[in-house]
C-alpha cells in the first residue's frame, strides 16, 4: 500500500512540475527562430484563413469597411502549462489555441475593417512573471521575435498602409517595448502608427509625442485599460499616473458611462449579446465596471476581468475604431 501511495505521489509531482519551467534559462532547450517569410509563422495574416477572418455569427448586418489600414496584433500569454521558459512556434496545439482564443475573441474586433497581421512568437511562459531572473531573459527572447516580425511586416507587407498596433497582456508589454525601443526612435515609422491599443497591463506613458488618447476621435495616441469590478483594488499596480481609457465613453476619465451607451459583449459562443448591460468608470489607474441585470449574471461576476478586457467592450471597440479611423 505504501508503495502505491509513493508511486501516485511521484506521478502527481511530475505532472505538477511539468506545468511550469523549473530549470535555469541557460539550460533551456533551443527553439527555432521564427521565419516571418513563412506564413506558418503568422497566426493571423491576410494571405491565409484564420479566426481573424470570422465575425460573430449573429453580426449579420455589419457593413463596416475601410481601406488601407493594417492592424499588427500581439496576442497575450497563452502558454501557461509547460516546462519551457519560451514557447515553440511550431507547437501545433498551442498555435491552434492562440487562433481559437486571442485571435477569435480579440483580434477579430478589427475583422473587415483592417488587414490583420499577428506573428507567432516564442512567448514567455506565464510563470516568467514570477521569476525576475529567468523570466526577464525569456521575455527578451519573445520581444525580439515581435520586433523582427514588425520590421518584416513593414518591409514586405505594409505597402504604405496606415498602421495600428493592438495587444493584450504579455502582448502589451511587448508592444510598449516596441514603441520605446524602436517606433519612437524612428520618425518615419512613428508617423505611420496612427493608433495603439495597449490593453491589460498598466501603462504609465510612452512619450509626449505619443500620449494617451483623450477623445473618441483622437489619433496618434494610445488606448489602455485594465478591467475590474466596481470598487475592487488589485494587490499590484494602480494609481492616477497610470493611463486609462474608458472603452465605452472613450475618455481618459470623467463620469461613469451610461448603460445605454454600451454596445455589446462577445461571448465564448462567438455571439454578441447584452448591449446596454455594462457601465464603466476610470478610478486610480483602473477601469471599474458594473453590470445591469441579465440572465445568469452571477455566473460571470468576478473581481478581475482581465481575460475579458476586449470581450466586454467588443462592439464598442469595433464601432469606435471605425468612426475614429474613417476620418
Secondary structure, 3 states (H helix, E strand, C coil): CHHHHHHHHHHHHHHHHCCCCCCCHHHCCCCCCCCCCCHHHEEECCCCCCHHHCCCCCCCCCCCCCCCEEEEEECCCCCCCCCCCECCCCCHHHHHHHHHHHHHHCHHHHECCEEEEEECCCCECHHHHHCCCHHHHHHHHHHHHHHHHHHHHHHHCCCCCEEEEEEECHHHHHHHHHHHHCHHHCHHHHHHEEEEEEECCCCCCCECCECECCCCCCCCEEECCCEEECCCCCCCCCCCCCCCCCCCCCCCCCCCCCHHHCCCEECCCCCEECCCCEEEEEECCEEEEEECCCCCHHHHCCCECHHHCCHHHHHHHHHHHHHHHHC
